[in-house]
Amino acid sequence: MDKISWDLTLSTERLILRPQKPNDYEAWYAGFSGRLPSQYQYDEGLVDLEGCDLDWFAALCQRHQQQAIMDRAYIFAIFLRETGQHLGYVDLSTIRREENQWANLGYGIHNQYHRQGFAKEAVYAALIAGFEELSYHRIEAAINLDNTPSIALAESVGMQKECIRCGFFYENKQWVDHLIYVAFPLDFGLAEKPPMV
């Protein structure tokens, strides 16, 4: 019996977005180990890679596959088309299907690649795929009120500010308010799809 797998690949002018595979380990490791110290409050900066060997990475790839097969989360690694460099990730996590078809958008670009438009290019491609390939009706992003770069990114890809959710995330030992930015298929000239059954 063939093993079920998720292998949706997206292409943009400069990028390839797809699920990570164990043979991406060297590119993944180079991306994370090449990070600079944190550049601003919401930049994770340097990360501890101790214990992140090939076996650990293969298990991570398998967990990502399981999340997608179960329709919980679709995690795309972002690669530079010309060189194969690992730039970061973008993900779509299902909040609720049925009559909502509702997902959350997340992303992260290694900070040595900031300010080159990669996040905008990757997030836009993921939104389109979320509507066309994954049949979401509503995709939202929850953003800290003072995270100016992420707010600018959401607006640059056509997401609209909807509201502030009070006490929405528990961060740094306190409940924090978040801005909610939202996108719908019609915002991108795409047809509405009926809910998946």
C-alpha positions, 0 to 999 in steps of 0.5 A: 500500500502506498504511503499517504503524503501531502506534497502541494508545491507553490511557485512564485517569481523567486520562491518555491514553497513546499513541505520539507523533506528529510533531504532538505536538512542541510538547507534548513540547518544553514538557514537557522544557523545563519540567523543574526541576533534579534533585530527587533522585538518580534524577531526570534533571532538566534536559535539553539540547534543543539539536538537538531540532527538529521533524525530529529529533522526527519521526525519533524518532517513526518509530524508536518505531514501528519498535521496536513493529512489530518487537515490541522496545519499546512506548513510550507518551507520557503526556498529561494528558487535559484539556489535552494536556500531555506528562507523560512516558512509560511503555514495555514492552520485550520481553525474550523471547517464545516460551515466556517472553512476558517484558517489562521495564517503564520509565517517566519523569515530568517532575519538574514533575509529580511527586507527583501520582499520574500515574506510578502511573496510567500504569504500572498502565494499561501493565501491564494493556495489556501483559497484555491487548493485548500478550500478555506473561505476565511484566512486570518492573521493575529498580530501584536498591536505594535508589530509594525512589520507584520501589520504592514505585510498583512496590508501589503498582501490585501488583508483587511483589518477586522478588529482587536481581540482582547486578551487573545494570546498568552505571551510573556506571562500575560494575556495580550490583545491582538489585531485581526487581519482577514482575507476572503476569496473575493478579495483576490478575485477568486470564486467562493467555494461551498463548504467541504463536507 
